[in-house]
Amino acid sequence: MDSQLSEGLKLLLVQNRVDTFTQWPFSDGCLCTPEQMAKAGFIHCPGDNAPDVAQCFFCFKELEGWEPDDDPMEEHRKHSPSCVFLGLQKDVADFTMHELIKLQKERMKNLSKKLIMQKVKELEKYASRVHSEINRLHK
C-alpha cells in the first residue's frame, strides 16, 4: 500500500498521467488525445488484447473501446459519476496539505474497494469450481 500511496501522489500531476500514454492509439485530430485523457484523470494501462484500456487513477474505473471522437471527461462522468476527482474545482498545485490528505484517503478507499471486489470474484470462481467438482463426484 505504501507504493500505492506514493503512486497516487505522483499521478495527481497531469504530466505524470500523460507520460503513461506512450503507446496510446489516438493522437492528433482526436478528442481522446493523451493530454485530454490525462486531464480527465486517466492513465494508460493496456493489456495484451486491449491496447486502449485507460483507468482513472482516482476511482480506478477502467474504460476501453475508445473512439477518436470520444470526449474523455464526458465518458468518465458517464461511467463513474461519483468520482471525486471529477469534482475538483482547482488545480492540484493549489491544494492545501489537508485537501491532499483528504483526496488521498478517498483514493485509498477506492483502491480498497477495487481490491476487495477482485478477491470476491476470485472466491466466487473458486467456489463455482469446487461446487462443480462436488457435483461431479456425486454422480
BAPA-939761 format. One line per 2 residues: for each residue z, x, y of C-alpha. Coordinates in nm, 2 decimals, m for minus. Layout:
<pabas>
Z:X:Y  ...
</pabas>
This chain:
<pabas>
0.00:0.00:0.00  0.05:0.30:0.24
m0.32:0.38:0.22  m0.39:0.01:0.29
m0.17:0.04:0.60  m0.35:0.34:0.75
m0.69:0.20:0.64  m0.61:m0.13:0.82
m0.52:0.05:1.14  m0.83:0.27:1.12
m1.05:m0.04:1.07  m0.91:m0.21:1.38
m1.16:0.01:1.57  m1.51:m0.13:1.58
m1.68:0.21:1.54  m1.50:0.28:1.21
m1.62:m0.05:1.08  m1.98:0.03:1.20
m1.96:0.36:1.01  m1.92:0.17:0.68
m2.27:0.03:0.71  m2.46:0.34:0.61
m2.69:0.16:0.37  m2.70:m0.18:0.52
m3.03:m0.35:0.46  m3.06:m0.51:0.80
m3.11:m0.33:1.13  m3.33:m0.37:1.44
m3.47:m0.72:1.51  m3.19:m0.89:1.31
m2.88:m1.07:1.42  m2.67:m0.91:1.14
m2.71:m0.55:1.25  m2.42:m0.31:1.16
m2.29:m0.33:1.51  m2.28:m0.72:1.51
m2.13:m0.72:1.16  m1.86:m0.48:1.27
m1.78:m0.68:1.59  m1.73:m0.98:1.36
m1.47:m0.79:1.16  m1.69:m0.69:0.86
m1.71:m0.37:0.67  m1.99:m0.30:0.42
m1.88:m0.28:0.06  m2.20:m0.30:m0.15
m2.19:m0.35:m0.53  m2.45:m0.24:m0.79
m2.62:m0.58:m0.78  m2.53:m0.69:m0.43
m2.63:m0.44:m0.16  m2.54:m0.68:0.12
m2.18:m0.76:0.05  m1.97:m0.75:0.36
m1.59:m0.81:0.37  m1.37:m0.89:0.67
m1.13:m0.60:0.70  m0.86:m0.85:0.81
m0.88:m1.17:0.60  m1.07:m1.00:0.31
m1.33:m1.27:0.28  m1.64:m1.14:0.12
m1.99:m1.27:0.20  m2.32:m1.18:0.06
m2.68:m1.32:0.06  m2.72:m1.23:0.43
m3.05:m1.33:0.60  m3.19:m1.14:0.91
m3.12:m1.44:1.14  m2.76:m1.49:1.02
m2.50:m1.46:1.30  m2.21:m1.26:1.16
m1.95:m1.42:1.39  m2.07:m1.77:1.31
m2.08:m1.70:0.94  m1.73:m1.55:0.95
m1.60:m1.86:1.13  m1.77:m2.10:0.89
m1.64:m1.93:0.57  m1.30:m1.82:0.70
m1.19:m2.04:0.99  m0.83:m1.94:0.98
m0.89:m1.56:1.00  m0.65:m1.44:1.27
m0.90:m1.16:1.37  m1.14:m1.42:1.49
m0.88:m1.55:1.74  m0.81:m1.22:1.91
m0.86:m1.26:2.28  m0.86:m0.89:2.38
m0.98:m0.55:2.28  m0.77:m0.37:2.03
m0.72:m0.08:2.27  m0.53:m0.32:2.50
m0.28:m0.44:2.23  0.09:m0.36:2.26
0.26:m0.19:1.97  0.44:m0.52:1.90
0.10:m0.70:1.87  m0.04:m0.43:1.65
0.26:m0.46:1.41  0.22:m0.84:1.41
m0.15:m0.80:1.32  m0.09:m0.55:1.05
0.18:m0.78:0.90  m0.07:m1.07:0.89
m0.33:m0.84:0.73  m0.09:m0.72:0.46
m0.01:m1.09:0.38  m0.39:m1.15:0.34
m0.42:m0.84:0.12  m0.13:m0.95:m0.10
m0.28:m1.30:m0.14  m0.61:m1.14:m0.24
m0.45:m0.91:m0.50  m0.24:m1.19:m0.64
m0.55:m1.41:m0.68  m0.73:m1.13:m0.86
m0.43:m1.09:m1.10  m0.42:m1.47:m1.16
m0.79:m1.47:m1.25  m0.74:m1.17:m1.49
m0.45:m1.35:m1.65  m0.65:m1.68:m1.69
m0.93:m1.49:m1.86  m0.69:m1.32:m2.09
m0.52:m1.65:m2.17  m0.85:m1.80:m2.25
m0.94:m1.52:m2.49  m0.61:m1.55:m2.66
m0.65:m1.93:m2.69  m0.99:m1.88:m2.84
m0.86:m1.63:m3.09  m0.57:m1.86:m3.19
m0.82:m2.15:m3.24  m1.04:m1.92:m3.45
m0.75:m1.82:m3.67  m0.65:m2.18:m3.73
m1.00:m2.28:m3.86
</pabas>
